[in-house]
Structures are given as C-alpha cells and as structure tokens.
Amino acid sequence: MNNLVKIKNLTISFNDKQVVKNVSINIPRGKTVAIVGESGSGKTISALSILKLLPNNAKIEEGEIIYKEKNLLNLPTKNIEKIRGNKISTIFQEPMSSLNPLHTIEKQINEIITTHSNIEYTKATTKTKELLYNVGLKSLSNRMKSYPYELSGGQRQRVMIAMSIANNPDLLIADEPTTALDVTIQLQILKLLKKLQNDLKMAILFISHDLGVVKNLADYIYIMKDGCIVEENTKTNIFNNPQHPYTKELVSIKNLKKSSDNENQDKLLKIEDLKVWYPIKKGLLKKTVNYIKAVDSISFELLENQTLGIVGESGSGKTSLVQALLKLIPSKGKILYKNKNLNTISNKAILELRNEIQIIFQDPFSSLSPRMTIEQIISEGLDVHEKSLNKFEKINKVKAILSEVGLDYENIGNRYPHEFSGGQRQRIAIARALILRPKLLILDEPTSALDVSIQKQIIELLYHLQNRFKLSFIFISHNMKVIEAVSDYVLIMKNGKIIEQGRSEDVFNNPKQSYTVQLLSSVV
C-alpha cells in the first residue's frame, strides 16, 4: 500500500505521564483513515503531533512520523511551517473558536493562500471566491466581507474547509469536524468532504468519538483507548466483526432499541394546537409587523411510562416547545397535564406541580452549580417542595437516589461538580431531577455532550429508572440513533411544525417524509 504518512511507535507524555503509548498509524494516499475513541484516549494528540502542534508541556518520548521520506519530528520549525496549511492542513471541531472574529472571511482565506504562494491579493480573492463556491457557499462568495458571527455553524465549518483545501493539500486532518453541528448539517459536511477528497485526490485523517459518523467516510479505522490502539481494521470488519471488547461496546449502541409495551396506559399529557409565536416589532412605536412561529399549532399525546422522542435541527422549535411545557415562556393552546390545562391554572397551582415535571439539560457541567456540593445540589428540590423533612431524612433521600443512579454518597456527597467526569455529572443531574419522584421527565439532549460509550451507559440507566419508577419521558435530540434507542413514539419537527409522527418502529422502518429519510441516512 502506498502510504502518504506513517506514524511509527509514537509515545507522548504530559508531566511524565504517558498519554500516547507506542502508536503506529498508516495513512494511504487518497484514502480516509479514522481514529475513533472516547475523550482522553489520545486520538487528537496523536493526530496533532503530525504538524508538531502539541502543547508546551507535551513531550514526544519516541517515535517517527514519516512524510515524503522525512521524519517530521526532526524538522526545524521553519520547515514545518511550510507544510502546515499547505501540504498538510487541519479542520477543528468548533469553527467559531477556530475563525478570527475580528477579520472577514475574505481576509482569513486569502491569508492562508498568500502565506504559501507568491500571489497578489486580488488574485487570492478570486481564488477565495472559487473556494467558497466549491464548498457550497455560493451566496457567501458574493459577500466575502462577512464576519464569522454572521454565519451559521454549518457555514462556518464550510469556511474552515475552504481554508483547509486552499493549497490543495496531500493530507487533511479533520478533528471532530461535525460534532457541534445538527445531524442534517453533519451529513452535508461529510458528503462535502468525500466529494472534495475525490476531486483533489487527498488523504483524510478523521478523528471522532462516534463510529457512526465515520461509517460512510472511512476506509480504515483505528480504535484508541487509554493512549493505545486496541484494534485496527477495514471499515467492514470493524462494524461486522469487532474483536476488542471496547470496539464491541462502541458498535453495540446501534443494537439498543426499546420495545414498546404501554399501549393501554393512561394519558399523562395532551397537547392541543400549541403555539409559541415571537412578535417582530418595527418602527418608532414598535408595532408588531409579523411573528416568528417557533412552535406552530402542534398537537400530540404522552402516555404514562412512555418515552416520546422529539427530533429536529436547530431552529425547529424543540427548545421553545420544552419551555412552553414548563411554563417558562407564554404560549397559546392547551397543555393538559393530568387533565389540568397548565395555560389556565394559577401560578400557585403551577408551582405545586413543578415537582412532578422535571428536566435534565444537555450540558451537565453548566447545569450544576460549581459553588454547591453534590449533596446541596441534589437536596435543593427538597428544600422547596418537602420543607418538613429534617436533615437526617434529607440525607437518607439523597443517599437513596444516588444509589439508584449508580453513585455512592459517602464518596461524592461533599465534593463539587468539577471533580467528576461528564458521565458522572449527568448521573448527578438525573439524581437531582428524580429525588422529587416526578411523573414526567424532560430530557433536553442529555447525551450529546458525552462519549458514545458513556451515552450507552446513560441510556441503559434511563431504561432501568423508567421501569422502576414508572416514569414518562420526553426525550429531545438531533441524534436519530439515540432516539431510536429510547423512544416508543417519535415526533419529527421542522420549522415549528410536526412533519411526521408515529410509533418508533414505524418511523424508523417506513418513513413517510423526505426530511425523515434524510435524518435516517445518518443512522448507523
């Protein structure tokens, strides 16, 4: 095989602790190689070492990185700078932080062109316009004076791709380039990368924590865990015949499917003709001239002990729907919870129902107070809704609910959120919501910030808790794999409307709408 880059026996340490251990990776010309692993596995550090972009406290103890018969690790900085962004380029995970907010798109792409070639600025601008057109930004090619904050996430990532291919690189390193994007935009970016690879005959090193993302892109996959390559093989063999237990765990999430058995349950929630419209005001008197219809006349039902999955991209109305259900924003229509219309009852009555309707947020770190101990965080709801409890009774309740989510009070009760992993923090957030014994739990993207293996653990925990406490879930996500794993009934939202709904197996096996088909095309 004609390898473009060879990483041989690479070992990297931070403060004498090895984080990459004897890693060897071959990247053939014109092919896509994926490195897949959870956070902290060493995948990004291994890839960034190719261009010597490691942090100052990182030390390469041994190894070689061969490109065009030269060991890149031995090259002086000035020689590496001629390769960076030229023959080997990178795309990073978060385009907003990767683009300079103070410079226009034109200036930033022009800079990468003029740095590596003796070309006039006006000619560079012509090439920039062509690049934007090639990455699907035809409209932006006519307004190149735009700044990054004026673009959507998908547009910003396409700009990053335009910068990365500006000098026709031999190798493109793509570090989690789709993680921060909606599933439909993810699919567009992956298709674009595949097209550009075919057009430019370049190799791609794709870094991800999600096997599903690389399924239709990679030719060869390396699985990393704890700084080591635990398995390597072709894409077909990795998915059809995984060998290592960790690889099997990564692949197994696609086999998680909930079996529906609650057709005869009582109705817990009924939504009728719900609307959340935000007025658009103009003129000196701020007269309402139109409305942004975030939620536009939608209706659905939720049964006891049932999971309702809601899918949609950013701007589809998912968040506004949740806020309306929780009475955090005004809405019109009926929100019937246990036959009580939440839009007509008093604020006092709403407060009394708050303990029955709880929410778990997307990012467990930002949703937990950094100034409170775990005991204080979990018992906070008891201080509001069960004021008669004494300290001993509260601690017993905290201990019991932590045990339910697989955590030990004695080890974590007096510690703070920053001392825990993402998966542990999400378990703490689940415990905080469940301590009041709610009937309805709203989960707003609760697994999207977690590695795939941790996602599987949280989903299995939710299965257990739902069965034990007879909970009803509203599970919101843009990840169709997760929705299929947890849901009995599914709603597909777009532009504030429900465009398709039905039993989970019906929606996944026989979708009616083209948009649903597009979403499903990204499912492993």
Buried (B, 14 or more C-beta within 10 A) or exposed (E): EEBBBBBBEBBBBBEEEBBBBBBBBBBBBBBBBBBBBBEBBBBBBBBBBBBBBBEEEBEBEEBBBBBEEEEBBEBEEEEBBEBBBBBBBBBBBBBBEBBEEEBBBBBBBBBBBBBBEEEEEEEBBEBBBEBBBBBBBEEBBEEBEBBBEEBBBBBBBBBBBBBBBBBEBBBBBBBBBBBBBBBBBBBBBBBBBBEBBEEBEBBBBBBBBBBBBBBBBBBBBBBBBBBBBBBBBEBEBBBEEBEBEBBEBBBEBBEBEBEBEBEEBEBBBBBBEBBBBEEEEEEEEEEEEEEEBBBBBBEBBBBBBBBBBBBBBBBBBBBBBBBBBBBEBEBEBBBBBBEEEBBEBEEEEBEEBBBBBBBBBBBBBEBBEEEBBBBBBBBBBBEEBBEEBEEEEBBEBBBEBBEBBBBEBEEBBEEBBEEBBBBBBBBBBBBBBBBBEBBBBBBBBBBBBBBBBBBBBBBEBBBEBBEEBEBBBBBBBBBBBBBBBBBBBBBBBBEBBBBBBBBBBBBBEEBBEEBBEBBBEBBB
